[in-house]
Amino acid sequence: MENPTGQRDGEAPSPSSTVTNYPVRKRVKTSIVGLDEMLSGGLFEGAITLVRGAPGAGKTTLGMQFLYSGITDEDERGLLVSFEEFPFSLHRDALSFGWDLRKLAKEEKLRLIFTSPRIFLSSLQSPASPLNHTIQEWDVRRVVLDSISHFTRMTRNPIELREIYNNVINSLKREGITTILTSEDSGTSLLTEERGRLSFVVDNIILMRYVEIDSTMQRAILVLKTRGSDHAKEIRRFELQEGGIVVGTRFEGREALLSGSPRSMGPRP
């Protein structure tokens, strides 16, 4: 496979040593129907957002839609780093939603990289690496890492793992890049505690879950945390439609939806 981050000799600028000057109150729209409303208009530019959910819940789709919309709607170049899906699989899946990622890659608006967490971390910390060359030369504004859960394989020490998370997050924040990190979550609580306490170092948390309603599996989404901003508190339905994710109405008359045992709410006294 051709190296998607290949560089030319003598063209590898070092990443900035100080935080990029970007308007901290500027909103970056996901352009996902219903989600920007839940986020009070979108994500803050340069924010790190954790998207957690069970396998197949739609995390990668959300990430690809975030990148695709950024390119087509805002002319912001994107980078998708996958630790589990080869680029051809991502191209195929994206086409089912009408997103031609291969075309965007040929136009040098999107880069898809398949690598390991260890190689990615090493590249991110090396100023002259092809990865940093891509981020700098392309002026990448949106990044998706899918899935950051793979970093747990690098160490069993939670302190070391948190340091890894901090290195990744700080490197992206330094460039003012708006980033989505996906993470596997098979727990039944609102937020299953993870090694490295990643939930404490990210700016925003979005949960995507399957819920059983009347013997039918439905998809649910919740904005659990946004740093420095208000957000919708209700759990809403969402669907994967032809054009991507569409967030719908809240679940009415149900409680304990994310506990694994939802139940109907009785009449209020």
C-alpha positions as CSV (number, residue, x, y, z in Angstrom):
1,M,0.0,0.0,0.0
2,E,1.3,3.4,-0.9
3,N,2.5,5.5,2.0
4,P,-0.3,8.1,2.4
5,T,2.0,10.4,4.4
6,G,5.1,10.3,2.1
7,Q,7.2,13.4,2.2
8,R,9.7,15.0,-0.1
9,D,13.3,15.6,0.9
10,G,13.8,18.9,2.7
11,E,10.1,19.6,3.3
12,A,9.5,18.5,6.8
13,P,8.8,21.5,9.0
14,S,8.8,21.0,12.8
15,P,5.5,21.3,14.6
16,S,4.9,24.4,16.6
17,S,6.4,24.4,20.1
18,T,3.6,26.7,21.4
19,V,-0.2,26.4,21.2
20,T,-1.5,27.7,17.9
21,N,-3.4,31.0,18.1
22,Y,-7.0,30.1,17.1
23,P,-10.3,31.6,18.2
24,V,-11.2,29.5,21.2
25,R,-14.9,30.3,20.9
26,K,-15.3,29.4,17.3
27,R,-17.7,26.6,16.7
28,V,-16.8,23.7,14.3
29,K,-20.0,22.1,12.9
30,T,-20.2,18.4,12.6
31,S,-23.0,18.9,10.0
32,I,-24.7,15.8,11.5
33,V,-28.5,16.5,11.6
34,G,-29.5,17.0,15.2
35,L,-26.1,16.6,16.8
36,D,-25.0,20.2,16.4
37,E,-28.2,21.3,18.1
38,M,-27.3,19.0,21.0
39,L,-23.9,20.6,21.1
40,S,-25.2,24.1,21.2
41,G,-24.0,24.8,17.7
42,G,-21.1,22.4,17.3
43,L,-17.7,21.7,18.8
44,F,-15.2,24.4,19.9
45,E,-12.3,24.6,17.4
46,G,-9.3,22.7,18.8
47,A,-11.5,20.6,21.1
48,I,-10.9,16.9,21.7
49,T,-14.1,14.8,21.6
50,L,-14.4,11.2,22.8
51,V,-17.1,9.2,21.1
52,R,-17.7,5.9,23.0
53,G,-20.0,3.1,22.0
54,A,-20.4,-0.6,21.4
55,P,-19.1,-2.2,18.2
56,G,-21.3,-1.3,15.2
57,A,-23.0,1.6,17.0
58,G,-21.9,4.1,14.5
59,K,-18.7,5.6,15.9
60,T,-16.5,5.3,12.8
61,T,-19.4,6.6,10.7
62,L,-19.7,9.6,12.9
63,G,-16.0,10.3,12.5
64,M,-16.1,9.9,8.7
65,Q,-19.1,12.2,8.4
66,F,-17.3,14.8,10.5
67,L,-14.4,14.7,8.1
68,Y,-16.4,14.6,4.9
69,S,-18.6,17.5,6.0
70,G,-15.6,19.5,7.0
71,I,-14.1,19.1,3.6
72,T,-17.3,19.6,1.5
73,D,-18.9,22.3,3.6
74,E,-16.1,24.1,5.3
75,D,-13.1,23.4,3.0
76,E,-11.1,22.0,6.0
77,R,-8.7,19.2,5.2
78,G,-9.0,16.1,7.3
79,L,-7.0,13.1,8.5
80,L,-8.3,9.7,9.5
81,V,-6.0,7.4,11.4
82,S,-7.3,3.9,11.7
83,F,-5.8,1.2,13.9
84,E,-8.2,-1.5,12.8
85,E,-9.7,-0.8,9.4
86,F,-7.7,-0.8,6.1
87,P,-8.4,2.2,3.9
88,F,-10.2,0.1,1.2
89,S,-12.7,-1.0,3.9
90,L,-13.3,2.6,4.9
91,H,-13.7,3.7,1.3
92,R,-16.3,0.9,0.8
93,D,-18.2,1.8,3.9
94,A,-18.2,5.5,3.1
95,L,-19.6,4.9,-0.3
96,S,-22.7,3.4,1.2
97,F,-23.5,6.8,2.6
98,G,-22.6,8.6,-0.7
99,W,-19.2,9.8,0.5
100,D,-16.4,9.3,-2.1
101,L,-13.4,9.4,0.2
102,R,-11.1,8.1,-2.6
103,K,-12.0,11.2,-4.7
104,L,-11.2,13.5,-1.8
105,A,-7.9,11.7,-1.2
106,K,-6.9,12.2,-4.9
107,E,-7.8,15.9,-4.5
108,E,-5.4,16.0,-1.5
109,K,-8.2,17.1,0.9
110,L,-8.2,13.9,3.0
111,R,-5.6,11.4,4.1
112,L,-6.4,7.9,5.4
113,I,-3.7,6.1,7.3
114,F,-3.7,2.6,8.6
115,T,-1.0,2.1,11.3
116,S,-0.3,0.9,14.8
117,P,-0.8,3.0,18.0
118,R,3.0,2.7,18.7
119,I,4.1,3.9,15.3
120,F,1.5,6.7,15.4
121,L,2.6,7.9,18.8
122,S,6.3,7.8,17.8
123,S,5.5,9.7,14.6
124,L,3.4,12.3,16.4
125,Q,6.3,13.0,18.8
126,S,8.9,13.3,16.0
127,P,9.0,16.8,14.4
128,A,10.4,15.5,11.1
129,S,8.0,12.6,10.7
130,P,5.8,12.1,7.6
131,L,2.8,12.4,9.9
132,N,3.7,15.9,11.2
133,H,4.8,16.9,7.7
134,T,1.3,16.1,6.5
135,I,-0.4,18.0,9.3
136,Q,1.8,21.0,8.7
137,E,2.0,21.1,4.9
138,W,-1.7,20.4,4.5
139,D,-2.9,22.6,7.3
140,V,-5.0,19.7,8.6
141,R,-7.9,21.1,10.7
142,R,-9.9,17.9,11.5
143,V,-8.5,14.5,12.8
144,V,-10.2,11.3,13.7
145,L,-8.4,8.5,15.6
146,D,-10.3,5.2,15.3
147,S,-10.0,3.6,17.8
148,I,-8.0,5.0,20.7
149,S,-8.9,1.8,22.7
150,H,-6.0,0.2,20.9
151,F,-3.6,2.3,23.0
152,T,-4.4,0.1,26.0
153,R,-2.3,-2.7,24.4
154,M,0.8,-0.6,24.8
155,T,0.9,-0.8,28.6
156,R,-0.9,-2.3,31.5
157,N,0.1,0.6,33.8
158,P,-2.7,3.1,34.1
159,I,-0.3,6.0,34.8
160,E,1.7,5.3,31.7
161,L,-1.5,5.0,29.7
162,R,-2.7,8.3,30.9
163,E,0.7,9.8,29.9
164,I,0.2,8.3,26.4
165,Y,-3.3,9.9,26.2
166,N,-1.9,13.2,27.3
167,N,0.9,13.1,24.7
168,V,-1.6,12.4,21.9
169,I,-4.1,15.0,23.0
170,N,-1.6,17.8,23.7
171,S,0.1,17.3,20.4
172,L,-3.2,17.7,18.5
173,K,-4.3,20.6,20.8
174,R,-0.9,22.4,20.1
175,E,-1.9,22.6,16.5
176,G,-5.5,23.7,17.2
177,I,-6.9,20.6,15.5
178,T,-10.5,19.6,16.2
179,T,-10.3,15.9,17.0
180,I,-12.6,13.0,17.4
181,L,-11.3,9.9,19.3
182,T,-13.5,6.8,19.1
183,S,-13.4,4.2,21.9
184,E,-15.0,0.8,22.4
185,D,-17.5,0.7,25.3
186,S,-19.5,-2.4,26.1
187,G,-20.5,-1.3,29.6
188,T,-24.0,-0.7,30.7
189,S,-23.4,2.3,33.0
190,L,-23.4,5.9,31.7
191,L,-19.6,5.8,31.5
192,T,-17.7,2.7,32.2
193,E,-14.4,3.7,33.8
194,E,-11.4,3.0,31.7
195,R,-7.7,2.6,32.5
196,G,-5.9,5.9,31.9
197,R,-9.0,7.9,32.9
198,L,-9.3,9.2,29.4
199,S,-12.7,10.8,30.2
200,F,-11.0,13.3,32.4
201,V,-8.6,14.7,29.8
202,V,-10.9,15.1,26.8
203,D,-13.1,18.2,26.3
204,N,-16.3,16.4,25.2
205,I,-17.9,13.0,25.5
206,I,-20.6,11.5,23.3
207,L,-22.1,8.1,24.0
208,M,-23.6,5.9,21.2
209,R,-25.5,2.9,22.4
210,Y,-27.9,0.2,21.4
211,V,-31.1,0.1,23.5
212,E,-33.9,-2.5,23.4
213,I,-37.4,-1.0,23.1
214,D,-40.4,-3.3,22.8
215,S,-38.1,-6.2,21.6
216,T,-36.6,-4.0,18.9
217,M,-33.0,-2.7,18.9
218,Q,-32.7,1.0,18.4
219,R,-29.7,3.4,18.5
220,A,-29.4,6.1,21.1
221,I,-27.0,9.0,21.5
222,L,-26.2,11.2,24.5
223,V,-23.9,14.2,24.9
224,L,-22.5,13.4,28.3
225,K,-20.0,16.2,28.7
226,T,-18.9,19.4,27.0
227,R,-16.2,21.6,28.4
228,G,-17.0,25.3,28.5
229,S,-20.4,25.0,26.9
230,D,-23.9,23.9,27.6
231,H,-25.4,20.9,25.8
232,A,-28.6,18.9,25.5
233,K,-29.1,16.5,28.4
234,E,-31.7,14.1,26.9
235,I,-31.1,10.8,25.2
236,R,-32.1,10.8,21.6
237,R,-32.7,8.3,18.8
238,F,-30.5,8.3,15.8
239,E,-30.5,6.4,12.5
240,L,-27.9,5.6,9.9
241,Q,-29.6,6.8,6.7
242,E,-28.4,7.2,3.1
243,G,-26.6,10.5,3.8
244,G,-25.2,9.4,7.1
245,I,-26.2,9.8,10.8
246,V,-29.5,11.6,11.5
247,V,-30.3,12.4,15.2
248,G,-34.0,12.4,15.9
249,T,-36.3,12.9,18.8
250,R,-35.8,12.1,22.5
251,F,-37.0,8.8,24.0
252,E,-40.3,9.6,25.6
253,G,-41.9,7.5,28.4
254,R,-38.7,5.5,29.1
255,E,-36.1,5.6,31.8
256,A,-32.9,3.7,32.5
257,L,-32.2,3.5,28.8
258,L,-28.5,3.2,29.1
259,S,-28.5,0.8,32.0
260,G,-29.2,-2.2,29.8
261,S,-32.7,-2.6,31.4
262,P,-34.9,0.3,30.1
263,R,-38.4,0.4,31.5
264,S,-41.6,2.4,30.9
265,M,-42.2,5.3,33.1
266,G,-45.4,5.2,35.1
267,P,-47.8,8.1,35.4
268,R,-46.4,10.9,37.5
269,P,-48.3,11.6,40.8
